[in-house]
């Protein structure tokens, strides 16, 4: 099959967050498609590689390089690398379904293989961009397109798929849209396909993480100490997810700092990054805090008692920074008890994984004297009309323009990580 014709067929690709394949709208650009978020593909050869310059993951796994938590786009882009057994599964799908020019049959056989990997979890390591679950799946679909196009031509599956910084910015620009367009240049014409991502309900978790404050001394633990208890099956899922998010590498930044809240800045930053990646990547129910352990809204000006260690990054508690990013609250207007509980849990799990590398998450103890006890509700609130040039934000200097992506308050300011409104200087 010729590559231009193959691209024309492949651009009909559509899928849901599960593995169902909804009917695509076709190649012709409809009038209403003109304003759809669009991903434009470059030449095929810039994406695929048979000579990956990074280590090959083992077995049936998939790895995205660079590894670890990424705070900014890598200058060389990213490489999505397939393990040997994963390539064998892709080859087997091709062998059994892709020899009779039935593109739909071939595509439907390969998509589940790619979807069964952890590509969507890996994408949550990129803190410099926000990718919805559906768009993380779009990355997997694009990988599938290139795997299919190469293997149908009789070549072995590639070792890796490469995405440039420009590709990453395109993915970020898609936002959280549930309908996007893929544009490719086929021969001398442009072909466009529309993809609609329809989320499916996630089963409700039947296991909850509980939090207990000791009312009396218990062995080496003292009255007032806090213990998180994680159910065994859920602990395994969280342990595996933290591993995908790079906890082993980040643990080196926290070596020798067990049982401390006054950690080094490098360790504090690693905890914050891992906590944010975990909060964003955790599937529904993975950060399930028992109802009785959700924080209660304090009286005006009163302390908000969260069971979390007082880790600080540039003079701002990490749990506050995380909440500013993932639990944007407005004082008086709302109080997100579940969001605050999950932010505290994410920080606790991340800190334990990095400071006690190799140990389980079944029980996590926090000494009373290390708890963040002086936090107030207003510490977690991002002002509704916060201006980027405000001293308490610091995202923008007077008489200087900034990009939309930079409209976020700087570290060390009162509203670190809060979104702000730019001043459009001439």
Order of alpha helices (4+ residues) and beta strands (2+ residues): alpha-beta-beta-beta-beta-alpha-alpha-alpha-alpha-beta-alpha-beta-beta-beta-beta-alpha-alpha-alpha-beta-beta-alpha-alpha-beta
